């Protein structure tokens, strides 16, 4: 091959690689989401937290992509943040025939949703927490749901989905909201409520130094609470990052002590959707979903 021909081919390759992002296709023409891992456990529970940035970012294209992702991942529960358009989300759920959902009633924008497999779970109650502390929680009061898993090893649990404040004065507000949440959870546990799972976009990295950490109050009480995402957040590699554009792990899952035993046999994964869908951050979200799987 001549030198000129080599440079010509190299230039063509660069130009093609800079084309507008599209969903990748497999050889048979189907969406590459079909290559996603099936997260479903036999007689287990899979809890996903996923900030779907301003859903739906690109309208129907985003709706179709999210449908494919949810059905292929096949998880039991998706705790979603930033659902901007309720009608569009309803259009999505109408196609997800295995799922039902609960949506926050006290948030006017960037809604919180819990999507769950309706043949495996019973929703016993739902409520919005801390509606008298809207400022601290960025005017997105956490969504609390009491659920029962009806599988072989049935279990009652309380799921809290939240989206804490980002940026500007977010650090001080996250500290305040963490203190409010901590006191609430301690009181809830003392009252006999069992198996708390707190998930969402916490908007800060638990691996930060003590002087910069928003969540010291939980990290210092390891007898009561545990971030199941702790090891991924502290990893020396960015491979687990849930927010890759500013490499960090800010989408966490925390459990109360009565679930510590379940965590010993559980696992946590960051689903790197950008490895399957080119332009994922433009089509769908700037966050990656994070999943905790366990067997009751």
HELIX and SHEET records of a PDB file:
HELIX    1   1 UNK A    3  UNK A   17  1                                  15    
HELIX    2   2 UNK A   32  UNK A   35  5                                   4    
HELIX    3   3 UNK A   60  UNK A   73  1                                  14    
HELIX    4   4 UNK A   86  UNK A   95  1                                  10    
HELIX    5   5 UNK A  170  UNK A  190  1                                  21    
HELIX    6   6 UNK A  210  UNK A  212  5                                   3    
HELIX    7   7 UNK A  216  UNK A  219  1                                   4    
HELIX    8   8 UNK A  230  UNK A  233  1                                   4    
HELIX    9   9 UNK A  238  UNK A  240  5                                   3    
HELIX   10  10 UNK A  244  UNK A  246  5                                   3    
HELIX   11  11 UNK A  257  UNK A  259  5                                   3    
HELIX   12  12 UNK A  260  UNK A  264  1                                   5    
HELIX   13  13 UNK A  273  UNK A  275  5                                   3    
HELIX   14  14 UNK A  280  UNK A  283  1                                   4    
SHEET    1   A 6 UNK A  99  UNK A 103  0                                        
SHEET    2   A 6 UNK A 111  UNK A 117 -1                                        
SHEET    3   A 6 UNK A  77  UNK A  83 -1                                        
SHEET    4   A 6 UNK A  45  UNK A  55  1                                        
SHEET    5   A 6 UNK A 289  UNK A 294 -1                                        
SHEET    6   A 6 UNK A 267  UNK A 271 -1                                        
SHEET    1   B 6 UNK A 121  UNK A 128  0                                        
SHEET    2   B 6 UNK A 143  UNK A 149 -1                                        
SHEET    3   B 6 UNK A 155  UNK A 163 -1                                        
SHEET    4   B 6 UNK A 196  UNK A 201  1                                        
SHEET    5   B 6 UNK A 251  UNK A 256 -1                                        
SHEET    6   B 6 UNK A 225  UNK A 227 -1                                        
END                                                                             
